[in-house]
């Protein structure tokens, strides 16, 4: 089992600053991109620092000789992480990045203060607009059969004057002078590890490599502006309360980048007559005691219109009757059922004649 204090060359009671200082020196010495570096040693000191720089994991290691939360101290390597990616041209940022030891479980630690200076600038790639979320309330029937809504949203969208190009009408698009049309800028920095080169998106053209010769006056060359936009939302059949619809690319626009997404959260209003049980629709049907004993026929209101329901003789209170394929649409043309829960209405008062008949029934049938 590795002794992490020995790996870093510090005493067990070393302070956090001593541990960090020892790691900096060893990481500089063994970094694989430096001449004479040692990737295996570099992984070992990084693993040791990952545990000893975290108060909780250090306490576990001091007590048990290993850590339990998010990775153990006994596994080999650095979660299979490829340190060869630290070469010039930029690499991954370690701030808040998760790594695992041994069992592959991930935990987080921050090496941003050590490696942050390697990879300056913003990541390569296009910018992305902000996501938007809205709430829509639906009547019960619309949630079952679907509907279409049109909503007016104030958001950052493509400029209507220049069509999102950022150029004044009739103006030419020319190569960006800041990056010579490449779309990115390379920067070289000196650090205690040596000299590193990083690449970042050109802030002038935002990675496009070109700019308008004369910027659009409406959006000042940004290609986007704050405005109201009407959006058509198609609500599919069978949606549930709290369900979310994602509309890719309908969020806010970003200058020179991709738009965000629109998220629509649905709130289904309760109905006084119907409720939903999975793909079935449920209603309550009060019936007379005589119909429960002898059977009867009732006219029901369903979401598809009126239906005649035959109540069989001897039906029980709370029993559920079923009308096929009148429930919630799902799949390819399939539908759930319409459920009818029976509630027998017992008379509160009986006339003398009715009481005599019930007494006679009880004596004859043993009820």
RALIN-V208591 format. One record per run of one state. SS is the DSSP state (2 for helix, 1 for strand, 0 for the rest). FROM is the first residue (numbers start at 1). TO is the last residue. Records with the same first field share a line. If there is no record, write none. Layout:
# RALIN-V208591
SS = FROM-TO / FROM-TO
This chain:
# RALIN-V208591
0 = 1-3 / 9-15 / 31-38 / 53-54 / 65-82 / 87-97 / 100-106 / 109-111 / 116-127 / 129-131 / 139-139 / 146-146 / 159-166 / 168-172 / 176-183 / 192-193 / 202-209 / 213-214 / 216-223 / 236-243 / 248-257 / 259-261 / 269-274 / 278-279 / 295-295 / 303-304 / 312-319 / 324-328 / 331-333 / 336-337 / 346-351 / 366-367
2 = 4-8 / 16-30 / 39-52 / 55-64 / 83-86 / 112-115 / 140-145 / 289-294 / 352-365
1 = 98-99 / 107-108 / 128-128 / 132-138 / 147-158 / 167-167 / 173-175 / 184-191 / 194-201 / 210-212 / 215-215 / 224-235 / 244-247 / 258-258 / 262-268 / 275-277 / 280-288 / 296-302 / 305-311 / 320-323 / 329-330 / 334-335 / 338-345
